[in-house]
Amino acid sequence: SLAPVKLAADDAGRLVLWAEARDGVDDVDALNRLHDRLREGHSRLVPLLEPTGELVPAQIQTSALVFV
């Protein structure tokens, strides 16, 4: 689960995943596990954000079309 991880984009529009470490946290193993989860999450999410070259209409409740 990526629940404690925050998602954002940098000024170039690239995906940024980050998490806050609490003050005084010095558990190297826990920080390494968090780092590994961030890297894994990033590698799984980035391909989903790549442009596919096609627009797919999505139906919404007002029956208007939105392209995603």
C-alpha positions in Angstrom: 0.0 0.0 0.0 1.2 3.5 -0.8 -1.1 5.2 1.7 1.6 7.2 3.5 3.1 8.4 0.2 2.3 11.8 -1.3 2.0 12.3 -5.0 2.9 15.5 -6.8 4.5 16.8 -9.9 7.6 18.9 -10.3 7.8 22.1 -12.4 8.5 20.0 -15.5 5.4 17.9 -14.9 7.3 14.8 -13.8 5.8 12.5 -11.1 7.2 13.0 -7.7 6.5 10.5 -4.8 7.5 11.5 -1.3 6.8 10.7 2.3 7.6 12.5 5.5 9.9 11.0 8.0 9.1 11.9 11.6 11.7 13.8 13.6 14.0 11.5 15.4 13.4 8.6 13.1 16.7 6.8 12.8 15.6 3.3 11.9 17.7 2.7 8.8 15.9 -0.5 7.9 12.5 1.3 8.0 13.8 4.2 5.9 15.3 1.7 3.4 11.9 -0.1 3.1 10.2 3.2 2.6 12.7 4.2 -0.1 12.2 0.8 -1.8 8.4 1.4 -1.8 8.8 4.8 -3.2 11.0 3.5 -6.1 8.6 0.6 -6.8 5.5 2.9 -6.8 7.3 5.3 -9.1 8.2 2.6 -11.5 4.6 1.3 -11.6 3.0 4.7 -11.9 5.2 6.4 -14.5 4.2 4.1 -17.4 0.5 4.9 -16.7 1.2 8.6 -17.1 3.0 8.2 -20.5 1.1 9.7 -23.4 -0.4 7.0 -25.7 -1.1 9.2 -28.7 -4.8 8.7 -28.5 -7.6 10.3 -26.6 -10.2 8.1 -25.0 -13.7 9.6 -24.4 -15.1 8.9 -20.9 -18.8 9.2 -20.2 -19.6 11.3 -17.1 -22.9 11.8 -15.3 -24.0 14.8 -17.2 -23.6 12.8 -20.4 -20.9 15.1 -21.7 -17.7 13.7 -23.0 -14.4 14.2 -21.3 -11.1 13.2 -22.8 -8.5 11.6 -20.5 
